[in-house]
């Protein structure tokens, strides 16, 4: 007979990983880098043509509210599609904090 703890552990391990566990750096590289560039400078393959924002611009980024950046990620803006179907609000917030804001920190002279 299996213990209750073991049963719960097996159920947890059998459950697919939630979106909250997703590697958001990989998500940025897959979805965002095509326009924003792998380093966030806006020099992706479609960046110049579609106006990919330079996310590594520390001055611009410092002026941006986290909530507005999250909203843009979810609903889109201009040529940028919204990612509401691919990312939760919590993931979008983590994307801003863990991936996008550090891009500007790395680009400082």
Biopython code that builds the backbone (N, CA, C, O; Angstrom):
import numpy as np
from Bio.PDB.StructureBuilder import StructureBuilder

atoms = [
    (1, "UNK", "N", (0.844, -1.187, 0.000)),
    (1, "UNK", "CA", (0.000, 0.000, 0.000)),
    (1, "UNK", "C", (0.884, 1.243, 0.000)),
    (1, "UNK", "O", (1.881, 1.316, 0.718)),
    (2, "UNK", "N", (0.505, 2.195, -0.803)),
    (2, "UNK", "CA", (1.287, 3.420, -0.959)),
    (2, "UNK", "C", (0.843, 4.453, 0.082)),
    (2, "UNK", "O", (-0.348, 4.615, 0.347)),
    (3, "UNK", "N", (1.822, 5.144, 0.663)),
    (3, "UNK", "CA", (1.488, 6.149, 1.670)),
    (3, "UNK", "C", (0.818, 7.352, 1.001)),
    (3, "UNK", "O", (0.934, 7.567, -0.206)),
    (4, "UNK", "N", (0.128, 8.109, 1.814)),
    (4, "UNK", "CA", (-0.549, 9.298, 1.288)),
    (4, "UNK", "C", (0.474, 10.288, 0.722)),
    (4, "UNK", "O", (0.246, 10.880, -0.333)),
    (5, "UNK", "N", (1.594, 10.469, 1.419)),
    (5, "UNK", "CA", (2.652, 11.353, 0.954)),
    (5, "UNK", "C", (3.182, 10.897, -0.405)),
    (5, "UNK", "O", (3.349, 11.712, -1.312)),
    (6, "UNK", "N", (3.443, 9.614, -0.545)),
    (6, "UNK", "CA", (3.957, 9.087, -1.805)),
    (6, "UNK", "C", (2.941, 9.288, -2.925)),
    (6, "UNK", "O", (3.312, 9.600, -4.057)),
    (7, "UNK", "N", (1.668, 9.109, -2.611)),
    (7, "UNK", "CA", (0.624, 9.305, -3.615)),
    (7, "UNK", "C", (0.580, 10.760, -4.073)),
    (7, "UNK", "O", (0.462, 11.039, -5.266)),
    (8, "UNK", "N", (0.675, 11.689, -3.113)),
    (8, "UNK", "CA", (0.681, 13.109, -3.461)),
    (8, "UNK", "C", (1.926, 13.462, -4.269)),
    (8, "UNK", "O", (1.849, 14.244, -5.217)),
    (9, "UNK", "N", (3.071, 12.892, -3.898)),
    (9, "UNK", "CA", (4.305, 13.151, -4.626)),
    (9, "UNK", "C", (4.205, 12.631, -6.057)),
    (9, "UNK", "O", (4.615, 13.313, -6.996)),
    (10, "UNK", "N", (3.669, 11.437, -6.224)),
    (10, "UNK", "CA", (3.501, 10.879, -7.562)),
    (10, "UNK", "C", (2.543, 11.721, -8.393)),
    (10, "UNK", "O", (2.784, 11.950, -9.578)),
    (11, "UNK", "N", (1.467, 12.177, -7.783)),
    (11, "UNK", "CA", (0.508, 13.021, -8.495)),
    (11, "UNK", "C", (1.166, 14.326, -8.924)),
    (11, "UNK", "O", (0.941, 14.802, -10.036)),
    (12, "UNK", "N", (1.984, 14.908, -8.037)),
    (12, "UNK", "CA", (2.687, 16.142, -8.364)),
    (12, "UNK", "C", (3.661, 15.929, -9.517)),
    (12, "UNK", "O", (3.713, 16.734, -10.447)),
    (13, "UNK", "N", (4.427, 14.853, -9.456)),
    (13, "UNK", "CA", (5.414, 14.581, -10.496)),
    (13, "UNK", "C", (4.769, 14.242, -11.840)),
    (13, "UNK", "O", (5.354, 14.497, -12.892)),
    (14, "UNK", "N", (3.586, 13.678, -11.807)),
    (14, "UNK", "CA", (2.890, 13.311, -13.037)),
    (14, "UNK", "C", (2.204, 14.512, -13.685)),
    (14, "UNK", "O", (1.869, 14.467, -14.868)),
    (15, "UNK", "N", (1.995, 15.576, -12.927)),
    (15, "UNK", "CA", (1.333, 16.764, -13.441)),
    (15, "UNK", "C", (2.291, 17.532, -14.340)),
    (15, "UNK", "O", (3.438, 17.760, -13.957)),
    (16, "UNK", "N", (1.849, 17.933, -15.517)),
    (16, "UNK", "CA", (2.734, 18.715, -16.390)),
    (16, "UNK", "C", (3.164, 20.006, -15.702)),
    (16, "UNK", "O", (2.432, 20.557, -14.880)),
    (17, "UNK", "N", (4.337, 20.473, -16.041)),
    (17, "UNK", "CA", (4.808, 21.727, -15.478)),
    (17, "UNK", "C", (3.865, 22.846, -15.888)),
    (17, "UNK", "O", (3.402, 22.901, -17.027)),
    (18, "UNK", "N", (3.593, 23.717, -14.963)),
    (18, "UNK", "CA", (2.724, 24.843, -15.276)),
    (18, "UNK", "C", (3.514, 25.895, -16.018)),
    (18, "UNK", "O", (4.742, 25.838, -16.088)),
    (19, "UNK", "N", (2.806, 26.844, -16.563)),
    (19, "UNK", "CA", (3.445, 27.931, -17.290)),
    (19, "UNK", "C", (4.341, 28.755, -16.365)),
    (19, "UNK", "O", (5.294, 29.382, -16.829)),
    (20, "UNK", "N", (4.046, 28.760, -15.061)),
    (20, "UNK", "CA", (4.830, 29.537, -14.115)),
    (20, "UNK", "C", (6.272, 29.052, -14.031)),
    (20, "UNK", "O", (7.146, 29.798, -13.588)),
    (21, "UNK", "N", (6.535, 27.824, -14.445)),
    (21, "UNK", "CA", (7.865, 27.251, -14.364)),
    (21, "UNK", "C", (8.629, 27.456, -15.673)),
    (21, "UNK", "O", (9.811, 27.122, -15.757)),
    (22, "UNK", "N", (7.984, 27.986, -16.664)),
    (22, "UNK", "CA", (8.562, 28.174, -17.984)),
    (22, "UNK", "C", (9.859, 28.986, -17.929)),
    (22, "UNK", "O", (9.993, 29.900, -17.115)),
    (23, "UNK", "N", (10.802, 28.648, -18.792)),
    (23, "UNK", "CA", (12.055, 29.384, -18.913)),
    (23, "UNK", "C", (11.770, 30.645, -19.726)),
    (23, "UNK", "O", (11.658, 30.586, -20.950)),
    (24, "UNK", "N", (11.655, 31.765, -19.058)),
    (24, "UNK", "CA", (11.266, 32.994, -19.732)),
    (24, "UNK", "C", (12.394, 33.587, -20.570)),
    (24, "UNK", "O", (12.126, 34.342, -21.506)),
    (25, "UNK", "N", (13.640, 33.267, -20.259)),
    (25, "UNK", "CA", (14.742, 33.714, -21.119)),
    (25, "UNK", "C", (14.627, 33.028, -22.482)),
    (25, "UNK", "O", (14.826, 33.654, -23.523)),
    (26, "UNK", "N", (14.304, 31.740, -22.461)),
    (26, "UNK", "CA", (14.110, 31.013, -23.719)),
    (26, "UNK", "C", (12.881, 31.553, -24.445)),
    (26, "UNK", "O", (12.888, 31.672, -25.670)),
    (27, "UNK", "N", (11.846, 31.875, -23.712)),
    (27, "UNK", "CA", (10.631, 32.449, -24.306)),
    (27, "UNK", "C", (10.971, 33.769, -25.001)),
    (27, "UNK", "O", (10.514, 34.013, -26.117)),
    (28, "UNK", "N", (11.767, 34.618, -24.353)),
    (28, "UNK", "CA", (12.184, 35.886, -24.962)),
    (28, "UNK", "C", (12.937, 35.613, -26.256)),
    (28, "UNK", "O", (12.680, 36.264, -27.268)),
    (29, "UNK", "N", (13.856, 34.666, -26.236)),
    (29, "UNK", "CA", (14.649, 34.364, -27.428)),
    (29, "UNK", "C", (13.774, 33.822, -28.562)),
    (29, "UNK", "O", (14.018, 34.116, -29.732)),
    (30, "UNK", "N", (12.762, 33.036, -28.214)),
    (30, "UNK", "CA", (11.879, 32.446, -29.227)),
    (30, "UNK", "C", (10.882, 33.449, -29.800)),
    (30, "UNK", "O", (10.636, 33.470, -31.006)),
    (31, "UNK", "N", (10.310, 34.279, -28.930)),
    (31, "UNK", "CA", (9.193, 35.128, -29.345)),
    (31, "UNK", "C", (9.545, 36.594, -29.548)),
    (31, "UNK", "O", (8.977, 37.253, -30.419)),
    (32, "UNK", "N", (10.470, 37.106, -28.760)),
    (32, "UNK", "CA", (10.721, 38.546, -28.733)),
    (32, "UNK", "C", (11.958, 38.962, -29.521)),
    (32, "UNK", "O", (11.996, 40.043, -30.108)),
    (33, "UNK", "N", (12.971, 38.093, -29.528)),
    (33, "UNK", "CA", (14.257, 38.450, -30.124)),
    (33, "UNK", "C", (14.173, 38.722, -31.623)),
    (33, "UNK", "O", (15.023, 39.427, -32.166)),
    (34, "UNK", "N", (13.176, 38.182, -32.292)),
    (34, "UNK", "CA", (13.053, 38.398, -33.731)),
    (34, "UNK", "C", (12.909, 39.890, -34.044)),
    (34, "UNK", "O", (13.358, 40.343, -35.097)),
    (35, "UNK", "N", (12.303, 40.642, -33.164)),
    (35, "UNK", "CA", (12.176, 42.085, -33.359)),
    (35, "UNK", "C", (13.077, 42.878, -32.403)),
    (35, "UNK", "O", (13.724, 43.842, -32.811)),
    (36, "UNK", "N", (13.113, 42.471, -31.149)),
    (36, "UNK", "CA", (13.874, 43.223, -30.150)),
    (36, "UNK", "C", (15.349, 42.841, -30.124)),
    (36, "UNK", "O", (16.148, 43.504, -29.462)),
    (37, "UNK", "N", (15.717, 41.786, -30.831)),
    (37, "UNK", "CA", (17.106, 41.335, -30.853)),
    (37, "UNK", "C", (17.418, 40.467, -29.649)),
    (37, "UNK", "O", (16.810, 40.634, -28.592)),
    (38, "UNK", "N", (18.351, 39.549, -29.792)),
    (38, "UNK", "CA", (18.688, 38.660, -28.678)),
    (38, "UNK", "C", (19.233, 39.405, -27.467)),
    (38, "UNK", "O", (19.148, 38.918, -26.340)),
    (39, "UNK", "N", (19.796, 40.595, -27.705)),
    (39, "UNK", "CA", (20.324, 41.398, -26.600)),
    (39, "UNK", "C", (19.384, 42.549, -26.236)),
    (39, "UNK", "O", (19.725, 43.386, -25.400)),
    (40, "UNK", "N", (18.210, 42.595, -26.854)),
    (40, "UNK", "CA", (17.204, 43.598, -26.538)),
    (40, "UNK", "C", (17.408, 44.954, -27.190)),
    (40, "UNK", "O", (16.657, 45.884, -26.897)),
    (41, "UNK", "N", (18.384, 45.097, -28.054)),
    (41, "UNK", "CA", (18.712, 46.401, -28.643)),
    (41, "UNK", "C", (17.790, 46.821, -29.786)),
    (41, "UNK", "O", (17.937, 47.920, -30.321)),
    (42, "UNK", "N", (16.852, 45.973, -30.165)),
    (42, "UNK", "CA", (15.951, 46.306, -31.274)),
    (42, "UNK", "C", (16.528, 45.921, -32.622)),
    (42, "UNK", "O", (15.988, 46.301, -33.661)),
    (43, "UNK", "N", (17.612, 45.176, -32.613)),
    (43, "UNK", "CA", (18.264, 44.788, -33.861)),
    (43, "UNK", "C", (17.989, 43.345, -34.234)),
    (43, "UNK", "O", (18.880, 42.638, -34.704)),
    (44, "UNK", "N", (16.758, 42.909, -34.026)),
    (44, "UNK", "CA", (16.365, 41.569, -34.458)),
    (44, "UNK", "C", (16.178, 41.551, -35.958)),
    (44, "UNK", "O", (16.237, 42.594, -36.609)),
    (45, "UNK", "N", (15.953, 40.377, -36.508)),
    (45, "UNK", "CA", (15.816, 40.258, -37.962)),
    (45, "UNK", "C", (14.668, 41.097, -38.507)),
    (45, "UNK", "O", (14.736, 41.558, -39.647)),
    (46, "UNK", "N", (13.625, 41.303, -37.729)),
    (46, "UNK", "CA", (12.496, 42.138, -38.153)),
    (46, "UNK", "C", (12.445, 43.459, -37.406)),
    (46, "UNK", "O", (11.514, 44.241, -37.601)),
    (47, "UNK", "N", (13.419, 43.720, -36.563)),
    (47, "UNK", "CA", (13.397, 44.901, -35.699)),
    (47, "UNK", "C", (13.329, 46.216, -36.439)),
    (47, "UNK", "O", (12.482, 47.054, -36.133)),
    (48, "UNK", "N", (14.202, 46.412, -37.403)),
    (48, "UNK", "CA", (14.228, 47.689, -38.121)),
    (48, "UNK", "C", (12.956, 47.878, -38.948)),
    (48, "UNK", "O", (12.393, 48.972, -38.991)),
    (49, "UNK", "N", (12.516, 46.820, -39.595)),
    (49, "UNK", "CA", (11.330, 46.905, -40.461)),
    (49, "UNK", "C", (10.059, 47.171, -39.664)),
    (49, "UNK", "O", (9.190, 47.926, -40.100)),
    (50, "UNK", "N", (9.956, 46.542, -38.486)),
    (50, "UNK", "CA", (8.734, 46.659, -37.692)),
    (50, "UNK", "C", (8.848, 47.638, -36.526)),
    (50, "UNK", "O", (7.885, 47.848, -35.789)),
    (51, "UNK", "N", (10.017, 48.230, -36.363)),
    (51, "UNK", "CA", (10.189, 49.206, -35.280)),
    (51, "UNK", "C", (10.354, 48.570, -33.923)),
    (51, "UNK", "O", (9.772, 49.039, -32.946)),
    (52, "UNK", "N", (11.141, 47.503, -33.840)),
    (52, "UNK", "CA", (11.380, 46.841, -32.554)),
    (52, "UNK", "C", (12.032, 47.786, -31.566)),
    (52, "UNK", "O", (13.108, 48.322, -31.835)),
    (53, "UNK", "N", (11.404, 47.993, -30.445)),
    (53, "UNK", "CA", (11.881, 48.898, -29.396)),
    (53, "UNK", "C", (13.207, 48.409, -28.839)),
    (53, "UNK", "O", (13.407, 47.208, -28.657)),
    (54, "UNK", "N", (14.113, 49.346, -28.570)),
    (54, "UNK", "CA", (15.373, 49.033, -27.910)),
    (54, "UNK", "C", (15.093, 48.873, -26.420)),
    (54, "UNK", "O", (15.011, 49.862, -25.692)),
    (55, "UNK", "N", (14.950, 47.647, -25.974)),
    (55, "UNK", "CA", (14.654, 47.359, -24.576)),
    (55, "UNK", "C", (15.891, 47.486, -23.697)),
    (55, "UNK", "O", (15.784, 47.460, -22.471)),
    (56, "UNK", "N", (17.058, 47.623, -24.308)),
    (56, "UNK", "CA", (18.299, 47.761, -23.557)),
    (56, "UNK", "C", (18.634, 49.225, -23.276)),
    (56, "UNK", "O", (19.676, 49.521, -22.691)),
    (57, "UNK", "N", (17.760, 50.137, -23.686)),
    (57, "UNK", "CA", (17.965, 51.564, -23.435)),
    (57, "UNK", "C", (17.592, 51.848, -21.982)),
    (57, "UNK", "O", (16.413, 51.925, -21.638)),
    (58, "UNK", "N", (18.605, 52.002, -21.138)),
    (58, "UNK", "CA", (18.387, 52.140, -19.696)),
    (58, "UNK", "C", (17.546, 53.367, -19.349)),
    (58, "UNK", "O", (16.710, 53.306, -18.448)),
    (59, "UNK", "N", (17.757, 54.474, -20.052)),
    (59, "UNK", "CA", (16.982, 55.689, -19.751)),
    (59, "UNK", "C", (15.513, 55.502, -20.080)),
    (59, "UNK", "O", (14.645, 55.882, -19.294)),
    (60, "UNK", "N", (15.229, 54.919, -21.241)),
    (60, "UNK", "CA", (13.838, 54.672, -21.614)),
    (60, "UNK", "C", (13.196, 53.688, -20.639)),
    (60, "UNK", "O", (12.087, 53.915, -20.155)),
    (61, "UNK", "N", (13.886, 52.619, -20.362)),
    (61, "UNK", "CA", (13.330, 51.564, -19.516)),
    (61, "UNK", "C", (13.076, 52.039, -18.087)),
    (61, "UNK", "O", (12.112, 51.613, -17.451)),
    (62, "UNK", "N", (13.936, 52.917, -17.586)),
    (62, "UNK", "CA", (13.763, 53.441, -16.226)),
    (62, "UNK", "C", (12.471, 54.236, -16.085)),
    (62, "UNK", "O", (11.912, 54.328, -14.992)),
    (63, "UNK", "N", (12.000, 54.807, -17.180)),
    (63, "UNK", "CA", (10.774, 55.618, -17.154)),
    (63, "UNK", "C", (9.511, 54.772, -17.290)),
    (63, "UNK", "O", (8.405, 55.284, -17.120)),
    (64, "UNK", "N", (9.662, 53.498, -17.589)),
    (64, "UNK", "CA", (8.506, 52.645, -17.860)),
    (64, "UNK", "C", (7.998, 51.985, -16.579)),
    (64, "UNK", "O", (8.767, 51.416, -15.804)),
    (65, "UNK", "N", (6.714, 52.074, -16.382)),
    (65, "UNK", "CA", (6.073, 51.402, -15.250)),
    (65, "UNK", "C", (5.963, 49.913, -15.555)),
    (65, "UNK", "O", (5.660, 49.523, -16.683)),
    (66, "UNK", "N", (6.206, 49.104, -14.568)),
    (66, "UNK", "CA", (6.125, 47.652, -14.742)),
    (66, "UNK", "C", (4.747, 47.231, -15.245)),
    (66, "UNK", "O", (4.641, 46.392, -16.139)),
    (67, "UNK", "N", (3.703, 47.807, -14.677)),
    (67, "UNK", "CA", (2.336, 47.432, -15.061)),
    (67, "UNK", "C", (2.069, 47.734, -16.539)),
    (67, "UNK", "O", (1.391, 46.961, -17.215)),
    (68, "UNK", "N", (2.596, 48.847, -17.038)),
    (68, "UNK", "CA", (2.386, 49.196, -18.449)),
    (68, "UNK", "C", (3.154, 48.241, -19.359)),
    (68, "UNK", "O", (2.636, 47.827, -20.396)),
    (69, "UNK", "N", (4.374, 47.890, -18.985)),
    (69, "UNK", "CA", (5.142, 46.930, -19.777)),
    (69, "UNK", "C", (4.425, 45.582, -19.830)),
    (69, "UNK", "O", (4.359, 44.947, -20.882)),
    (70, "UNK", "N", (3.894, 45.156, -18.699)),
    (70, "UNK", "CA", (3.145, 43.893, -18.641)),
    (70, "UNK", "C", (1.923, 43.980, -19.551)),
    (70, "UNK", "O", (1.631, 43.043, -20.293)),
    (71, "UNK", "N", (1.216, 45.097, -19.495)),
    (71, "UNK", "CA", (0.027, 45.277, -20.337)),
    (71, "UNK", "C", (0.386, 45.221, -21.818)),
    (71, "UNK", "O", (-0.345, 44.621, -22.605)),
    (72, "UNK", "N", (1.496, 45.834, -22.209)),
    (72, "UNK", "CA", (1.919, 45.814, -23.615)),
    (72, "UNK", "C", (2.263, 44.392, -24.037)),
    (72, "UNK", "O", (1.910, 43.969, -25.137)),
    (73, "UNK", "N", (2.941, 43.661, -23.182)),
    (73, "UNK", "CA", (3.271, 42.268, -23.499)),
    (73, "UNK", "C", (1.986, 41.468, -23.727)),
    (73, "UNK", "O", (1.900, 40.678, -24.667)),
    (74, "UNK", "N", (1.015, 41.672, -22.884)),
    (74, "UNK", "CA", (-0.220, 40.887, -22.969)),
    (74, "UNK", "C", (-1.125, 41.307, -24.123)),
    (74, "UNK", "O", (-1.692, 40.448, -24.798)),
    (75, "UNK", "N", (-1.272, 42.601, -24.361)),
    (75, "UNK", "CA", (-2.228, 43.040, -25.397)),
    (75, "UNK", "C", (-1.562, 43.461, -26.708)),
    (75, "UNK", "O", (-2.227, 43.555, -27.740)),
    (76, "UNK", "N", (-0.242, 43.716, -26.671)),
    (76, "UNK", "CA", (0.465, 44.137, -27.873)),
    (76, "UNK", "C", (0.389, 45.628, -28.069)),
    (76, "UNK", "O", (-0.338, 46.328, -27.364)),
    (77, "UNK", "N", (1.156, 46.115, -29.046)),
    (77, "UNK", "CA", (1.138, 47.538, -29.391)),
    (77, "UNK", "C", (1.751, 47.689, -30.784)),
    (77, "UNK", "O", (2.809, 47.126, -31.066)),
    (78, "UNK", "N", (1.094, 48.436, -31.636)),
    (78, "UNK", "CA", (1.600, 48.633, -32.988)),
    (78, "UNK", "C", (1.741, 47.296, -33.702)),
    (78, "UNK", "O", (0.794, 46.511, -33.757)),
    (79, "UNK", "N", (2.926, 47.041, -34.248)),
    (79, "UNK", "CA", (3.170, 45.786, -34.969)),
    (79, "UNK", "C", (3.376, 44.609, -34.029)),
    (79, "UNK", "O", (3.354, 43.457, -34.462)),
    (80, "UNK", "N", (3.578, 44.891, -32.732)),
    (80, "UNK", "CA", (3.822, 43.814, -31.773)),
    (80, "UNK", "C", (2.510, 43.131, -31.400)),
    (80, "UNK", "O", (1.565, 43.782, -30.955)),
    (81, "UNK", "N", (2.461, 41.804, -31.586)),
    (81, "UNK", "CA", (1.245, 41.094, -31.191)),
    (81, "UNK", "C", (1.173, 40.961, -29.677)),
    (81, "UNK", "O", (2.188, 41.048, -28.986)),
    (82, "UNK", "N", (-0.020, 40.752, -29.176)),
    (82, "UNK", "CA", (-0.197, 40.465, -27.760)),
    (82, "UNK", "C", (0.111, 38.998, -27.486)),
    (82, "UNK", "O", (-0.066, 38.148, -28.358)),
    (83, "UNK", "N", (0.565, 38.708, -26.291)),
    (83, "UNK", "CA", (0.931, 37.344, -25.920)),
    (83, "UNK", "C", (0.048, 36.800, -24.803)),
    (83, "UNK", "O", (0.461, 35.916, -24.053)),
    (84, "UNK", "N", (-1.171, 37.333, -24.694)),
    (84, "UNK", "CA", (-2.095, 36.906, -23.642)),
    (84, "UNK", "C", (-2.386, 35.403, -23.695)),
    (84, "UNK", "O", (-2.612, 34.783, -22.655)),
    (85, "UNK", "N", (-2.383, 34.824, -24.873)),
    (85, "UNK", "CA", (-2.671, 33.393, -24.995)),
    (85, "UNK", "C", (-1.469, 32.531, -24.664)),
    (85, "UNK", "O", (-1.622, 31.353, -24.339)),
    (86, "UNK", "N", (-0.274, 33.100, -24.741)),
    (86, "UNK", "CA", (0.937, 32.331, -24.468)),
    (86, "UNK", "C", (1.494, 32.559, -23.065)),
    (86, "UNK", "O", (2.159, 31.681, -22.514)),
    (87, "UNK", "N", (1.230, 33.728, -22.483)),
    (87, "UNK", "CA", (1.800, 34.081, -21.188)),
    (87, "UNK", "C", (0.716, 34.549, -20.228)),
    (87, "UNK", "O", (-0.219, 35.247, -20.620)),
    (88, "UNK", "N", (0.849, 34.163, -18.991)),
    (88, "UNK", "CA", (-0.058, 34.675, -17.961)),
    (88, "UNK", "C", (0.428, 36.059, -17.538)),
    (88, "UNK", "O", (1.517, 36.485, -17.922)),
    (89, "UNK", "N", (-0.375, 36.747, -16.757)),
    (89, "UNK", "CA", (0.050, 38.051, -16.248)),
    (89, "UNK", "C", (1.270, 37.890, -15.347)),
    (89, "UNK", "O", (2.191, 38.705, -15.397)),
    (90, "UNK", "N", (1.280, 36.853, -14.530)),
    (90, "UNK", "CA", (2.427, 36.612, -13.644)),
    (90, "UNK", "C", (3.697, 36.334, -14.451)),
    (90, "UNK", "O", (4.770, 36.824, -14.101)),
    (91, "UNK", "N", (3.583, 35.557, -15.522)),
    (91, "UNK", "CA", (4.742, 35.289, -16.378)),
    (91, "UNK", "C", (5.221, 36.566, -17.052)),
    (91, "UNK", "O", (6.424, 36.800, -17.161)),
    (92, "UNK", "N", (4.291, 37.384, -17.501)),
    (92, "UNK", "CA", (4.659, 38.647, -18.147)),
    (92, "UNK", "C", (5.408, 39.541, -17.169)),
    (92, "UNK", "O", (6.387, 40.192, -17.536)),
    (93, "UNK", "N", (4.949, 39.570, -15.936)),
    (93, "UNK", "CA", (5.622, 40.361, -14.896)),
    (93, "UNK", "C", (7.030, 39.830, -14.650)),
    (93, "UNK", "O", (7.983, 40.601, -14.541)),
    (94, "UNK", "N", (7.154, 38.507, -14.565)),
    (94, "UNK", "CA", (8.474, 37.887, -14.398)),
    (94, "UNK", "C", (9.363, 38.178, -15.605)),
    (94, "UNK", "O", (10.564, 38.401, -15.446)),
    (95, "UNK", "N", (8.796, 38.178, -16.798)),
    (95, "UNK", "CA", (9.556, 38.483, -18.008)),
    (95, "UNK", "C", (10.153, 39.887, -17.913)),
    (95, "UNK", "O", (11.313, 40.099, -18.266)),
    (96, "UNK", "N", (9.364, 40.831, -17.439)),
    (96, "UNK", "CA", (9.850, 42.207, -17.281)),
    (96, "UNK", "C", (10.965, 42.257, -16.241)),
    (96, "UNK", "O", (12.016, 42.850, -16.483)),
    (97, "UNK", "N", (10.739, 41.639, -15.095)),
    (97, "UNK", "CA", (11.684, 41.727, -13.984)),
    (97, "UNK", "C", (12.947, 40.905, -14.219)),
    (97, "UNK", "O", (14.053, 41.373, -13.946)),
    (98, "UNK", "N", (12.789, 39.689, -14.721)),
    (98, "UNK", "CA", (13.916, 38.768, -14.824)),
    (98, "UNK", "C", (14.657, 38.815, -16.153)),
    (98, "UNK", "O", (15.822, 38.424, -16.220)),
    (99, "UNK", "N", (14.001, 39.288, -17.212)),
    (99, "UNK", "CA", (14.633, 39.251, -18.536)),
    (99, "UNK", "C", (14.808, 40.654, -19.117)),
    (99, "UNK", "O", (15.914, 41.016, -19.517)),
    (100, "UNK", "N", (13.756, 41.436, -19.171)),
    (100, "UNK", "CA", (13.826, 42.724, -19.867)),
    (100, "UNK", "C", (14.615, 43.773, -19.081)),
    (100, "UNK", "O", (15.524, 44.390, -19.636)),
    (101, "UNK", "N", (14.295, 43.986, -17.824)),
    (101, "UNK", "CA", (15.032, 44.999, -17.042)),
    (101, "UNK", "C", (16.529, 44.690, -16.986)),
    (101, "UNK", "O", (17.326, 45.621, -17.101)),
    (102, "UNK", "N", (16.953, 43.445, -16.816)),
    (102, "UNK", "CA", (18.397, 43.163, -16.826)),
    (102, "UNK", "C", (19.084, 43.454, -18.158)),
    (102, "UNK", "O", (20.299, 43.653, -18.184)),
    (103, "UNK", "N", (18.342, 43.484, -19.261)),
    (103, "UNK", "CA", (18.944, 43.816, -20.565)),
    (103, "UNK", "C", (19.568, 45.212, -20.512)),
    (103, "UNK", "O", (20.677, 45.419, -21.003)),
    (104, "UNK", "N", (18.861, 46.154, -19.921)),
    (104, "UNK", "CA", (19.362, 47.519, -19.821)),
    (104, "UNK", "C", (20.553, 47.606, -18.888)),
    (104, "UNK", "O", (21.485, 48.370, -19.139)),
    (105, "UNK", "N", (20.534, 46.844, -17.834)),
    (105, "UNK", "CA", (21.646, 46.849, -16.879)),
    (105, "UNK", "C", (22.932, 46.353, -17.547)),
    (105, "UNK", "O", (24.018, 46.842, -17.234)),
    (106, "UNK", "N", (22.819, 45.404, -18.448)),
    (106, "UNK", "CA", (24.002, 44.856, -19.135)),
    (106, "UNK", "C", (24.559, 45.814, -20.176)),
    (106, "UNK", "O", (25.731, 45.707, -20.538)),
    (107, "UNK", "N", (23.749, 46.750, -20.669)),
    (107, "UNK", "CA", (24.173, 47.628, -21.752)),
    (107, "UNK", "C", (24.783, 48.939, -21.257)),
    (107, "UNK", "O", (25.224, 49.758, -22.064)),
    (108, "UNK", "N", (24.810, 49.144, -19.954)),
    (108, "UNK", "CA", (25.384, 50.382, -19.447)),
    (108, "UNK", "C", (26.869, 50.426, -19.742)),
    (108, "UNK", "O", (27.549, 49.405, -19.644)),
    (109, "UNK", "N", (27.400, 51.631, -20.112)),
    (109, "UNK", "CA", (28.826, 51.738, -20.429)),
    (109, "UNK", "C", (29.705, 51.574, -19.205)),
    (109, "UNK", "O", (30.929, 51.639, -19.311)),
]
sb = StructureBuilder()
sb.init_structure("model")
sb.init_model(0)
sb.init_chain("A")
sb.init_seg("    ")
for serial, (resi, resn, name, xyz) in enumerate(atoms, 1):
    if name == "N":
        sb.init_residue(resn, " ", resi, " ")
    sb.init_atom(name, np.array(xyz, "f"), 0.0, 1.0, " ", f" {name:<3s}", serial, name[0])
structure = sb.get_structure()
